[in-house]
Each structure stands twice: as C-alpha cells, then as structure tokens.
C-alpha cells in the first residue's frame, strides 16, 4: 500500500547520502589544499576556497533545504552567498599579497 512513500523516502535518503559524501569530499579537498605551501596559492587559494564554499552552499540549499522547489529563493540566496564569498576572497587575496611584500 505505502510502497510509493517508502520508495520516495529511500530515493530521498540516497540523494542526501550522495550530497553528504560530496560535502565531505569537498571539505577534504579544501583541507588537502591547505597543506600545500606555494607562492601561487597566496593569490589563488582564496578563490579556490570561495569556489568550494559556493559548491557546498549550493548542495546544502538544493539537497538539504529543498530549494529546487522555489527557484527564486535559490537564485537569491546563491547570489548573496556568491557576492559575500567573492568580497571575502578579494579581501583575503589582497591581505595575503600585502603581507608577503
């Protein structure tokens, strides 16, 4: 009788598990990049971190919060996160470049 509900719940749990695995992988990638010491990473590092933040935020917004059902909110929140992340990345890049010279 309730096979549709059970199937949809298992599909939803599989999607959440996949999203969780991707979030963990992105976190480990960011950690791995933090272990490297390079002159290039001083300038590019904050942009890489900003991209990881944006990817993780999109996964959380779409998979966990289910904002695919409300594209206006998804677009607005993504734009806000993107803007704040780019401002922070620019400040970090400028600050770390200033400290090295």
Buried (B, 14 or more C-beta within 10 A) or exposed (E): EEEEEEEEEEEEEEEEEEBEEBBEEBEEEBEEBEEEEEEEBBBBBBBBBBBBBBBBBBBBBBBEEEBEEEEEEBEEBBEEBBEEBBEBBEEBBEEBEEEEE
